Amino acid sequence: MYSNRMVDEDEIEDYIPDQTAERLLQIWEDVQRERISNIVDERVRSLNQGMERIHMTAEQSYNEMMRQQKERLARQKQEELAFERQCAQQIEARMEELAQEQNRQTRESVLKLQRYTTKIRSQKDEADRIQKEKQDAEAKKERDRIAAMEEEKRKKEEEQKKKEDLQRLAAQPRDPPPSPVPPPSQPPAHSSASSVSDEISPQASEEMERRRKILDHTRAQSQMITSNAQFESTKKEFYKKIHLPIQQISGTREQIMSRSEALKRAIQEAKNMREDVYMYSLNLAASKFVDQGAMQVSSHKESAFSLAYAIIIIASTFPEFMDILIAQFNAACPFTVPHYISRRRYQSDQEWTAAQGFKANETIDQYENRMMGILRLYAAIIQTKFGNAAIKHPFGIEKGWAWLARILNMKPQKMSASMLYSFLDVAGYRLSQQYGHQFQKLMLFIMEEYFPMLMQADSPKPQTDRVKLFLEKYQQSGAQFQVPKGSDIF
């Protein structure tokens, strides 16, 4: 066994000869060098292994760091994408909320504007009506006074004249009395221009006066509601319940029935409450229907038939309504009687135009269109026919025959052409269906005798040309009328 202890050189010299010692020293040095070399090699290998481990560890650490960095960047990207989606959703939701809020505000603004417009229009209509009633009352009072004075003067003059002309009148043959309005079973009574009368027939005058008294009574009772502050809320309530459904009547059967039922409920509610409230509701409904004729029908003539159906539904439940409505027709449009109003000596221009139904600052064309609209609605009521037997027509086609016979028995005036055209355009088909050959005779009289008188009257040329084209179309179609557009709803 060799010991690892280092041998001192002095010790070697003491025990070994010199040559041997040198050799041994050399061997020892070689051994030491080899040993040192092994140790160095071992150290180098250890260092190399350590460096390799350090390099591998560093590489692993770098790879791990890069992996974590990539994962962190991926998570950050996902978080950014999620945040962007969340922001986009929030922005979209906010924009939708803003759009809804803007739409709501717009709808509220439109509704407010509609309510305000309706309120202003209603107030204006009410003020115009009150002013007109006041003017009518004052004018009527003055007319009655002057008429009484003239009547007394006329009677005195007639008595004096009778005394002077008694013998001459007794010697001459009397003229036959004027022909009455022909019944539906016969053609017009006159066959020449010499038998045409003027202004208004006696029977039409009696009917107009009877209905005027009914309307005066109705308005007097309504005045208790309109002039009493205690009933202000009641008046507003029923005004809304009646005014809005009439404005909403359109050309469909369902809409007509639903709006008519709403009107019937409102009027029945008023009837159950008080008599004066009932009269107020009937008068208001009639007034609004006449207004619709003047405004809506004058610009959209087919709407007359929808309104006519609703009117008949209401009148079949409340019979008083039809007399009030016709009285308002007669007051707003004298041609519905028919009645040609002559100017009195004492009337001013304003009184004269007001008596004919002119509104303030209204032109001739505006007046004509409004009168034609009201007359079209009047004719639509007359010609309307219900298939439902439960709905009874209180103002049927026989009234149309009477109106036509009366206007043909009167001397044509400036508005005669427009009124005749408007009436026949709406009711001509139903009259031809109802009276057949008799109505053809009536049309023949219009073409051969009445139309030449229209040409000689003061009617504007566009009006007479329109009647001429209408009659030519009637002849070309073989004496047939076309079904009016919008009349076949039921």
Disulfide bonds with the S-S distance in Angstrom:
none
